[in-house]
Amino acid sequence: MKVLLLFSSADIGGAERSLSRMALANNDGSISYQLSTFDSHGVWSEWVISAEGSPICFDKSVWKLLKYIFTEKPDAIYIIGFRLAVLLRIVVPFLSKSLLVQGVRWNPNSNSMLDKMFRFVERFFGSLLDGYIVNSNSARQSLNKLVKKNIALIYNGIAEIQPINSKKSDNKNIITIANLSTRKGYEDYLRAISIVVSKVPESRFLFLGKDNLDGKIQQLIIDNKLENNVQYLGFQERIDEFLENSAVFVLPSLYGEGCPTSILEAFSFSLPVVAYQIDGIPELVTHGIDGLLFDVGNVDALAGGIVSFLLDPENSEKMGISGRQKVKDYFLLDDMVKKHNDYFLGLK
Protein backbone atom coordinates (compact mmCIF):
# COMPACT_ATOMS: atom_id res chain seq x y z
CA MET A 1 0.00 0.00 0.00
CA LYS A 2 1.30 3.45 -0.94
CA VAL A 3 0.53 6.38 1.37
CA LEU A 4 1.28 9.97 0.43
CA LEU A 5 1.96 11.80 3.71
CA LEU A 6 1.25 15.38 2.73
CA PHE A 7 2.05 18.41 4.92
CA SER A 8 0.74 21.84 4.07
CA SER A 9 3.81 23.73 5.29
CA ALA A 10 7.56 23.83 4.73
CA ASP A 11 8.06 24.69 8.39
CA ILE A 12 8.82 22.11 11.03
CA GLY A 13 6.79 21.79 14.18
CA GLY A 14 5.70 18.92 16.37
CA ALA A 15 3.42 17.39 13.73
CA GLU A 16 6.06 17.46 11.03
CA ARG A 17 8.74 16.00 13.28
CA SER A 18 6.66 13.22 14.80
CA LEU A 19 4.95 12.03 11.62
CA SER A 20 8.10 12.27 9.51
CA ARG A 21 9.95 10.16 12.07
CA MET A 22 7.10 7.67 11.97
CA ALA A 23 7.28 7.36 8.19
CA LEU A 24 11.08 7.11 8.15
CA ALA A 25 11.03 4.41 10.85
CA ASN A 26 8.60 2.17 8.96
CA ASN A 27 10.11 -1.15 7.86
CA ASP A 28 6.88 -2.99 7.00
CA GLY A 29 7.18 -4.08 3.37
CA SER A 30 3.41 -4.10 2.90
CA ILE A 31 3.12 -0.33 3.22
CA SER A 32 5.27 2.63 2.18
CA TYR A 33 5.08 6.34 3.00
CA GLN A 34 6.08 9.11 0.62
CA LEU A 35 6.88 12.27 2.57
CA SER A 36 5.79 15.47 0.87
CA THR A 37 4.83 19.10 1.41
CA PHE A 38 2.51 21.32 -0.60
CA ASP A 39 5.02 24.10 0.14
CA SER A 40 8.49 24.71 -1.29
CA HIS A 41 11.85 23.36 -0.18
CA GLY A 42 12.63 24.62 3.30
CA VAL A 43 13.53 23.71 6.85
CA TRP A 44 11.34 20.61 6.92
CA SER A 45 12.61 19.12 3.66
CA GLU A 46 16.22 19.81 4.65
CA TRP A 47 15.60 18.05 7.95
CA VAL A 48 14.08 15.02 6.18
CA ILE A 49 17.02 14.82 3.78
CA SER A 50 19.43 14.93 6.72
CA ALA A 51 17.55 11.91 8.08
CA GLU A 52 18.10 10.13 4.73
CA GLY A 53 14.57 10.68 3.49
CA SER A 54 13.47 11.77 -0.01
CA PRO A 55 10.79 14.45 0.36
CA ILE A 56 8.70 15.82 -2.49
CA CYS A 57 7.99 19.57 -2.56
CA PHE A 58 5.01 20.67 -4.68
CA ASP A 59 6.05 24.35 -4.53
CA LYS A 60 2.51 25.54 -3.66
CA SER A 61 1.35 24.35 -7.08
CA VAL A 62 -2.07 22.72 -7.11
CA TRP A 63 -1.30 21.52 -10.63
CA LYS A 64 1.88 19.69 -9.56
CA LEU A 65 0.07 18.06 -6.65
CA LEU A 66 -2.91 16.92 -8.68
CA LYS A 67 -0.66 15.67 -11.48
CA TYR A 68 1.26 13.56 -8.96
CA ILE A 69 -1.96 12.11 -7.54
CA PHE A 70 -3.28 11.35 -11.04
CA THR A 71 -0.09 9.68 -12.29
CA GLU A 72 1.19 7.95 -9.13
CA LYS A 73 -2.24 7.02 -7.77
CA PRO A 74 -1.34 6.61 -4.09
CA ASP A 75 -3.68 4.24 -2.26
CA ALA A 76 -4.17 6.82 0.47
CA ILE A 77 -3.36 10.47 1.08
CA TYR A 78 -2.67 11.37 4.71
CA ILE A 79 -3.29 15.11 4.84
CA ILE A 80 -1.84 17.34 7.56
CA GLY A 81 -3.43 20.72 7.00
CA PHE A 82 -7.11 21.68 7.17
CA ARG A 83 -7.30 23.92 4.09
CA LEU A 84 -5.47 21.32 2.02
CA ALA A 85 -7.89 18.66 3.22
CA VAL A 86 -10.82 20.81 2.07
CA LEU A 87 -9.33 21.17 -1.40
CA LEU A 88 -8.44 17.52 -1.87
CA ARG A 89 -11.78 16.12 -0.74
CA ILE A 90 -13.39 18.14 -3.55
CA VAL A 91 -11.05 17.30 -6.44
CA VAL A 92 -9.36 13.96 -5.72
CA PRO A 93 -12.45 11.79 -6.41
CA PHE A 94 -12.29 13.01 -10.03
CA LEU A 95 -8.61 12.01 -10.39
CA SER A 96 -8.08 8.73 -8.58
CA LYS A 97 -9.49 6.28 -6.08
CA SER A 98 -7.06 7.44 -3.41
CA LEU A 99 -8.47 7.24 0.10
CA LEU A 100 -8.41 10.55 1.97
CA VAL A 101 -7.44 10.65 5.64
CA GLN A 102 -7.09 13.89 7.58
CA GLY A 103 -4.65 14.10 10.45
CA VAL A 104 -5.99 16.31 13.24
CA ARG A 105 -2.98 17.20 15.37
CA TRP A 106 -4.70 19.66 17.69
CA ASN A 107 -7.95 19.93 19.61
CA PRO A 108 -10.25 22.04 17.38
CA ASN A 109 -12.57 23.25 20.14
CA SER A 110 -11.39 26.85 20.61
CA ASN A 111 -13.15 30.04 19.55
CA SER A 112 -10.50 30.87 16.96
CA MET A 113 -11.77 31.52 13.44
CA LEU A 114 -9.84 28.51 12.13
CA ASP A 115 -11.43 26.14 14.64
CA LYS A 116 -14.91 27.52 13.97
CA MET A 117 -14.41 27.00 10.24
CA PHE A 118 -13.00 23.51 10.84
CA ARG A 119 -16.06 22.50 12.87
CA PHE A 120 -18.43 23.85 10.22
CA VAL A 121 -16.70 22.05 7.35
CA GLU A 122 -16.36 18.72 9.15
CA ARG A 123 -19.96 18.77 10.35
CA PHE A 124 -21.32 19.15 6.82
CA PHE A 125 -18.57 17.76 4.59
CA GLY A 126 -16.79 15.20 6.76
CA SER A 127 -18.50 12.43 4.78
CA LEU A 128 -16.18 13.27 1.85
CA LEU A 129 -13.21 11.94 3.82
CA ASP A 130 -12.45 8.27 4.43
CA GLY A 131 -11.20 8.74 7.96
CA TYR A 132 -9.40 10.76 10.58
CA ILE A 133 -6.34 10.17 12.73
CA VAL A 134 -6.00 12.20 15.92
CA ASN A 135 -3.21 12.21 18.49
CA SER A 136 -5.23 13.05 21.58
CA ASN A 137 -8.46 11.85 23.12
CA SER A 138 -9.54 15.47 23.56
CA ALA A 139 -9.45 15.90 19.77
CA ARG A 140 -11.32 12.64 19.27
CA GLN A 141 -14.07 13.80 21.60
CA SER A 142 -14.37 17.07 19.69
CA LEU A 143 -14.57 15.25 16.35
CA ASN A 144 -17.10 12.74 17.63
CA LYS A 145 -19.54 15.63 17.95
CA LEU A 146 -19.10 16.47 14.27
CA VAL A 147 -18.62 13.32 12.21
CA LYS A 148 -19.72 9.71 12.16
CA LYS A 149 -16.50 8.41 10.62
CA ASN A 150 -14.15 6.05 12.40
CA ILE A 151 -11.63 8.19 14.26
CA ALA A 152 -8.31 6.54 15.10
CA LEU A 153 -6.42 7.73 18.17
CA ILE A 154 -2.67 7.31 17.72
CA TYR A 155 -0.38 9.07 20.18
CA ASN A 156 3.02 10.37 19.16
CA GLY A 157 6.06 8.27 19.94
CA ILE A 158 9.73 8.71 20.78
CA ALA A 159 12.41 6.60 19.14
CA GLU A 160 15.13 6.78 21.77
CA ILE A 161 14.98 6.87 25.54
CA GLN A 162 17.98 8.60 26.98
CA PRO A 163 20.01 7.02 29.83
CA ILE A 164 19.27 8.49 33.24
CA ASN A 165 21.77 11.17 34.13
CA SER A 166 21.57 12.78 37.53
CA LYS A 167 20.87 16.50 37.19
CA LYS A 168 23.19 18.90 38.97
CA SER A 169 21.49 20.56 41.93
CA ASP A 170 22.66 23.98 40.69
CA ASN A 171 21.11 23.50 37.24
CA LYS A 172 18.63 26.35 36.84
CA ASN A 173 18.00 26.03 33.08
CA ILE A 174 14.34 25.99 32.01
CA ILE A 175 13.68 25.04 28.39
CA THR A 176 10.72 25.60 26.08
CA ILE A 177 10.54 24.07 22.61
CA ALA A 178 7.69 25.65 20.65
CA ASN A 179 7.44 27.97 17.68
CA LEU A 180 6.73 31.55 18.70
CA SER A 181 3.03 32.12 18.06
CA THR A 182 0.05 33.59 19.90
CA ARG A 183 -1.45 30.27 20.94
CA LYS A 184 1.83 29.12 22.46
CA GLY A 185 1.38 31.72 25.22
CA TYR A 186 4.81 33.32 25.27
CA GLU A 187 3.50 36.72 26.40
CA ASP A 188 1.91 35.27 29.53
CA TYR A 189 4.99 33.13 29.98
CA LEU A 190 7.25 36.18 30.11
CA ARG A 191 5.13 37.56 32.95
CA ALA A 192 5.61 34.27 34.79
CA ILE A 193 9.33 34.42 34.09
CA SER A 194 9.55 37.86 35.70
CA ILE A 195 8.10 36.35 38.88
CA VAL A 196 10.50 33.40 38.76
CA VAL A 197 13.52 35.66 38.26
CA SER A 198 12.54 37.77 41.27
CA LYS A 199 12.71 34.61 43.42
CA VAL A 200 15.46 32.68 41.65
CA PRO A 201 17.71 35.34 40.04
CA GLU A 202 20.10 32.78 38.59
CA SER A 203 17.36 31.01 36.60
CA ARG A 204 17.95 30.87 32.85
CA PHE A 205 15.21 30.35 30.26
CA LEU A 206 15.83 28.97 26.78
CA PHE A 207 13.32 29.46 23.93
CA LEU A 208 13.73 27.14 20.92
CA GLY A 209 11.51 27.45 17.86
CA LYS A 210 10.76 29.43 14.74
CA ASP A 211 9.66 33.04 15.23
CA ASN A 212 6.18 33.54 13.77
CA LEU A 213 5.63 36.84 15.61
CA ASP A 214 8.19 39.01 13.79
CA GLY A 215 10.39 39.75 16.79
CA LYS A 216 7.58 40.65 19.21
CA ILE A 217 8.73 38.25 21.92
CA GLN A 218 12.37 39.31 21.63
CA GLN A 219 11.29 42.94 22.10
CA LEU A 220 9.20 42.01 25.13
CA ILE A 221 12.25 40.30 26.61
CA ILE A 222 14.11 43.59 26.32
CA ASP A 223 11.16 45.70 27.53
CA ASN A 224 10.86 43.55 30.65
CA LYS A 225 14.64 43.67 31.28
CA LEU A 226 14.94 39.90 31.01
CA GLU A 227 17.89 39.77 28.59
CA ASN A 228 20.17 38.27 31.27
CA ASN A 229 17.70 35.47 32.02
CA VAL A 230 15.99 34.66 28.72
CA GLN A 231 17.70 33.54 25.53
CA TYR A 232 15.88 33.03 22.23
CA LEU A 233 17.81 30.49 20.19
CA GLY A 234 15.53 30.17 17.16
CA PHE A 235 14.84 26.88 15.42
CA GLN A 236 17.34 24.17 16.30
CA GLU A 237 17.62 21.04 14.19
CA ARG A 238 19.21 19.14 17.07
CA ILE A 239 17.74 19.70 20.51
CA ASP A 240 19.32 16.89 22.51
CA GLU A 241 22.14 18.99 23.95
CA PHE A 242 19.73 21.67 25.15
CA LEU A 243 17.45 19.13 26.84
CA GLU A 244 20.42 17.36 28.38
CA ASN A 245 21.58 20.60 29.99
CA SER A 246 18.19 21.69 31.34
CA ALA A 247 16.40 20.98 34.61
CA VAL A 248 12.76 21.78 33.78
CA PHE A 249 10.60 21.86 30.65
CA VAL A 250 7.77 24.40 30.28
CA LEU A 251 5.08 24.44 27.60
CA PRO A 252 2.98 27.61 28.10
CA SER A 253 0.41 26.93 25.33
CA LEU A 254 -3.02 28.49 25.84
CA TYR A 255 -5.04 26.25 23.48
CA GLY A 256 -4.82 24.02 20.43
CA GLU A 257 -2.57 21.22 21.68
CA GLY A 258 -2.87 17.56 20.79
CA CYS A 259 -0.05 15.28 21.91
CA PRO A 260 2.97 17.62 22.07
CA THR A 261 6.08 15.81 20.91
CA SER A 262 8.15 18.31 22.89
CA ILE A 263 6.71 17.00 26.16
CA LEU A 264 7.63 13.42 25.25
CA GLU A 265 11.12 14.56 24.27
CA ALA A 266 11.48 16.34 27.61
CA PHE A 267 10.32 13.23 29.46
CA SER A 268 12.85 11.13 27.53
CA PHE A 269 15.56 13.31 29.09
CA SER A 270 14.00 12.94 32.55
CA LEU A 271 12.76 16.51 32.72
CA PRO A 272 9.61 17.31 34.71
CA VAL A 273 7.01 19.35 32.83
CA VAL A 274 5.16 22.52 33.78
CA ALA A 275 2.16 23.43 31.62
CA TYR A 276 -1.44 24.56 31.55
CA GLN A 277 -4.14 21.92 31.87
CA ILE A 278 -5.50 22.13 28.32
CA ASP A 279 -6.54 19.78 25.52
CA GLY A 280 -4.31 16.69 25.25
CA ILE A 281 -1.65 17.77 27.75
CA PRO A 282 -3.28 16.03 30.77
CA GLU A 283 -3.22 12.82 28.72
CA LEU A 284 0.59 13.01 28.87
CA VAL A 285 1.36 14.80 32.14
CA THR A 286 0.05 13.54 35.47
CA HIS A 287 -0.07 16.39 37.97
CA GLY A 288 2.20 15.75 40.94
CA ILE A 289 3.72 12.61 39.41
CA ASP A 290 5.76 13.70 36.39
CA GLY A 291 4.88 17.38 36.17
CA LEU A 292 2.66 20.22 37.33
CA LEU A 293 -0.48 21.41 35.54
CA PHE A 294 -2.34 24.66 36.20
CA ASP A 295 -5.48 26.41 35.03
CA VAL A 296 -4.86 28.20 31.75
CA GLY A 297 -3.78 31.80 32.21
CA ASN A 298 -2.86 31.42 35.89
CA VAL A 299 0.52 33.09 35.53
CA ASP A 300 1.23 33.12 39.27
CA ALA A 301 0.63 29.38 39.54
CA LEU A 302 2.78 28.67 36.49
CA ALA A 303 5.62 30.70 38.00
CA GLY A 304 5.18 28.99 41.36
CA GLY A 305 5.45 25.57 39.75
CA ILE A 306 8.71 26.47 38.05
CA VAL A 307 10.13 27.92 41.26
CA SER A 308 9.18 24.80 43.22
CA PHE A 309 11.21 22.62 40.84
CA LEU A 310 14.20 24.96 40.89
CA LEU A 311 14.29 25.05 44.69
CA ASP A 312 13.69 21.32 45.11
CA PRO A 313 15.96 19.57 42.57
CA GLU A 314 15.45 16.20 44.27
CA ASN A 315 11.72 16.29 43.62
CA SER A 316 12.32 17.66 40.14
CA GLU A 317 14.58 14.73 39.30
CA LYS A 318 12.13 12.23 40.79
CA MET A 319 9.26 13.53 38.64
CA GLY A 320 11.47 13.63 35.56
CA ILE A 321 12.35 9.97 35.99
CA SER A 322 8.63 9.15 36.28
CA GLY A 323 8.04 10.91 32.97
CA ARG A 324 10.86 8.97 31.37
CA GLN A 325 9.30 5.68 32.49
CA LYS A 326 5.92 6.76 31.13
CA VAL A 327 7.42 7.27 27.68
CA LYS A 328 9.02 3.82 27.81
CA ASP A 329 5.69 2.27 28.78
CA TYR A 330 3.27 4.11 26.49
CA PHE A 331 4.85 6.45 23.94
CA LEU A 332 7.41 4.63 21.81
CA LEU A 333 7.83 5.25 18.09
CA ASP A 334 7.53 1.57 17.17
CA ASP A 335 4.01 1.52 18.56
CA MET A 336 3.13 4.68 16.65
CA VAL A 337 4.40 3.13 13.40
CA LYS A 338 2.49 -0.12 13.93
CA LYS A 339 -0.79 1.63 14.69
CA HIS A 340 -0.50 3.82 11.59
CA ASN A 341 0.30 0.80 9.43
CA ASP A 342 -2.60 -1.18 10.86
CA TYR A 343 -4.96 1.73 10.29
CA PHE A 344 -4.07 2.29 6.64
CA LEU A 345 -3.90 -1.40 5.76
CA GLY A 346 -7.32 -1.79 7.36
CA LEU A 347 -8.77 0.80 4.97
CA LYS A 348 -8.09 -1.32 1.87
N, C-alpha and C positions, 0 to 999 in steps of 0.2 A: 504494500500500500504506500502511495506517495502522498505526503502531506506538505503543502506549502505553508510554512509558518511566516505570516506576513505582518510586520510592524508598520505603523503609520509614520514613525519618526526616525530620524537619523541620530537622535540623541540616545543616551544610555542611562536608564533608570533601573529601578528594581525589577520591573517586568521584563525589560530587555535582557538584563543580566541573568535572571533566574531561568527564563524560558530558553534562551540561547544555550546556557549550560546544559539544560535538559536535552535539547536536540543534539548537541555535540557529544553527550555522554551515551546516547543510544547505541546499542550494539545488537539489537534485534533485527535479524535479516529480513523479517517479514514486513517491516515498516521502515520508511526513510523520511527524514525531515529536510526540506530545503529552506534554509534561512534567507529571509528577504526583507527589504524595507521599501515602502512606496516612495520614500525620500531619496536624497542623493547620498553619495559616499560621504561618510563623516566619522564621528567618534565611534559609533556603534560598529560600523563595518570594519574599521581599523582594528577594533577590539576582537571581533570575530576572526579576522585574518590572523591576528597574533595568537589565537587559540587554535590555529590550523583549520579554520572553517573556510567555506567558499560562499560568501553572501552575494545575493543579487540585489542591485539597487535599481529601482525603476525610475529614478530621477523625477519624481512627481508627475510622471506621464501616465495618464489613464490608458492611452493607446498601448504603450509598452506593456503595461500590466495585463490588459485584456488580451493582447496578442499572445503573451506567455500562457495565460490560462487556456486560450483556444488551441494553441499548438501542443503544449505539454500535457494538458488535461490531467492535472493533479486529482487524485481521488478525493482529497479534502483540502479545504483552505481554512487555516486556523488564524483568524483575524484578531489582531490586537490594535484596536482603534475604533471608536464608535462611528465616526463619520465614514470611515472606510467600509465598515460593516453595512452601513445604510446603502452605500453605493453598490456594493457587490451583490447584495441580496436582490437588487433590482435588475442588474444586467447579466449576472453569471448564468442564470437558467437559460438564457438565449445562446450561450456560448459552449457550455459543457454540462456534464452531469456531476460536476464537482460538488461534494457536500460542503455546506457552509457552517462553520462553528465559530462563535464569537467568544473570545476570552474576556471575561470581566474581572479586572485586576484591582478593583476598588469597590467600595460599598456605595451604590448610586442612590443614596437616600437623603442627600443634603438638599438645601434650597437653592443651590447654584443653578444657573441657567442651563448648563450642560446636563446636570442630573435631571432636571425637569424635562428637558427634551428627550433624554434617554428613556425615561419612564413612559413618556407619551408614545414614542416610536415602538418600544418593545411591547407595550400593551396592545397596540393595534396592528403591528407588522412583525411581531416575533414569530408568527407562523411561517414566515419566509426563510427562517433559519432552520438548520437541522439539529442544532444543539448549542449548549453553552457550557463553558468550563469556568468555574469561579475558584478563587483561592482562599475564601473565607466563608464561614457559615453565615456571617452577617450579610454578605452579598447574596448568598443563596436564599436567605429569608426574604430579602428585598425583591429578588427576581420571582420568587414563588407567588408573589402578589400580582405579578404582571403577565406571566406566561405559563403555559401548560406543558412546555417542553421538558424533557429530561435534563436536569441540571447536575453536572458532575462537580463535586467538590474535590479539588486536588491541591493540597498545600504545597508551598515551595519547599525545596530541599537543599541541603548543603552537602557538598562533595567530600570535604575533608574536615575532620574534627581535630583541632589542634591539641598537642600535649598540654597537660596542666602545668603552668608555670606560676609559681607563687609571686603575687604582685608585691612590689615594694611598698612599705607602709607610708612612704613619703610621696608616692605617686599621686599627684593631684590633677592628672589630665582627664578631661571629660570630652568625649568625641561624639559628633553627630555626622551621620552620613545621609544626606538628603539634598536634592537639588533645591536651590533657593527659589521658593515660590510662596504665594500667599497662603495656600492651604497647609504648608509645612510649618507655619506658626513661628517663624524666626523673630518677628517683631515682639511678640509676647515673650519669647524665649530670652531675648536680650534684657527685658525687664527682670526676668528671673535671675539672669546672670548677674545683674547689678546687685541683687540681694545676696547672692552667693559670695561674690567678691568682697562685700562688706564684712562677711563673717569668716571667709577663708581667702585672704588676700593673695595667697600663692597659687590659687586655682588657675588652671589654664584650659581654655576651651578651644577645640579644633572643629572647624566647619569644613566638610568635604562635600563637594557637589557642584554642578553647573549653576551659574548665576542666571536665573530667568527674571530677575528684578532690576536689571540695568544698574547695578551698583548701589541700590537703596540700602541694603543691609550693611555694606561696608561703610557707608556714610553714617548710618546710625551707630555703628561701633565707635566711630570717631566722635560723634555728637555726645555720646554717653561716656566718653573718656574711658573706653574699655580696650584701647589698642594694646595695652600691656598684658591683657588677660585673654583676649579673643584673637584667633588667627584664622582668616579665611584662606584655604589652600586650593580652592577650585576643584575641578574634577580630577580625580586620581585613578589611573588605570589599576594600580596595585594598592590595596588598602591594608594588607596584612601587617605591615610594619607599624602603621598608625594604631591599629587595634591592639597589637602586641604591647605597645607602649602607653596604653590608656588604662584608667581604673574604672571608669563608668561610661555607659552609653546612654545618650538621651535622644529621644525622637519626639519633638514638640508638635507634631502634626495636630491640626484642629479638626479635620474631617477627611473623608475620602481614602482611608487606608484599607487594604485587603489583608494580605499576609506579608508584611514588610520583610524582604530579604535581609535588610540591614540589621534587624533584630536577631535573626538567626545567625548572621555572621558575628555579631557581638557575642551572642551566647557561645558560639564555637570557640571564642577566645576567652571564655570564662568571665565575661563582663556582665555585671548586673545592669538592668535596664530601668530607666525612668521615663515615663510617658503618660499621656492622657488616656483615659479609659474610653476609647472610641472604636467603633467598627470592629475590625478583626484583631486588634491588638490584644484584648483580653483572652483571645483564643491561643495566644502565644505566651503571654506574660501572666504569671500567677502572682497576684499581689502578696508581698510578704514572704514569698518563697524564692523567686528568681528575679524579682524586680519590684518596683513601686508604681502604682497607677493612681492617677488623680482625676477629679472632675475636670472636664475640658475648660480651659481659661483660668483655672485657679493657679495663678502665677506664684503666689506665696507658697502654696503646697508643693508645686513643682520645685521651687528653690529649696524648700525644706528637705525634700527627698534627696536632692543632690548633696546638700550639706551633710545629711545624716550618713551617706556613704563615704564622703571624704573624711569625716571625723571618726568613723568606725570601720577601718579597712578590713578588720577581721570578718565582720558581718558582710561587707561588700564582697569579699572573696568567697565566702560561703554561698551567697546567693548566686554569684557568677558560676560557680561549679555546678549548682543545681540546674542553671540554664543550659550549661554544656551537656549535662546528662539528658535533659529533655530533648535536645537536638538529636543526640545519639539514638534515643528511643523512638522518636516520632517524626523527625524532619530530615531524613537523609535523601540525597539526590536519587539514589537507585530506586527508591520507592516512588518518587515523583515521575521518573521515567517509565516505570512499569505501569503506573496508573494511567498515564497519557497513552501509552501504547495499547493497553486494554480498551480504553475508551474509543480510540479511533478504529481499531480493528473490529470492535463491536458494532460500529456504524455500518459496516459493509453488508 
